């Protein structure tokens, strides 16, 4: 009876999983939590902000040229001040956020999908497919990414679609090399050998067995690369070969305000601050993802979250 009762006893409660577990790990890193909240606010503002102030970013009022910030005398749209043409800075920040973040997200997704696919093929097959893919990555990485983008965009028309294509090409080698290194180690593991011995095809092994193990690393690299892509796009717009007016990006706003740094500092300060805080938040969140997705390091976040929950 004792053996039966012990075998049917209620099992010990499992540790928190899902949303509760993620919340505890986030609580263990307040900087990552603050970064996530900031990015959510930025995405929300970029998505719905321009709808609340339609066409406000394009309306010019020369009487309000270089209006100082922190005043509601001319309406909430001028709380961050006005630019050199009398346009309110706050609506332009929101429209610029939509453009800048959309380009950065599109570049990261495209470069991650294409680069991870090429890296998967290069790492799994090796030999001539891997050699060709890796030589392509080496050629692209031999040029500074920003310099390569400048050269190509001088030839092509400087618009958002071309910026996405150029930055995707320059960022693909990062995902190719990371994915290839992971796949070359994973394909030698016993579960892959077992799937191969069971008659699974190479395509099934790569999709069902190898790729799920590589995905956490790709997510981590993508979140870290997001800040680099956003900075590169802002640099291209600042140099005048990225997105062109009347479209608005944070880099364009900084470029248009650089001539007024001594007389109207707020023209370049607010978009520069937005670039800084967004890039910093993306880097902090990527560092948290690196710990959260690594089973060997996750215990630091889980222990810290449990200690805060007990307090």
Helices and strands as residue ranges (DSSP letters): H 2-7, H 18-27, H 30-52, G 62-64, G 76-78, H 89-125, H 127-141, H 145-155, H 160-186, H 190-197, H 202-204, I 205-210, H 211-239, H 250-257, G 258-260, H 266-292, H 298-310
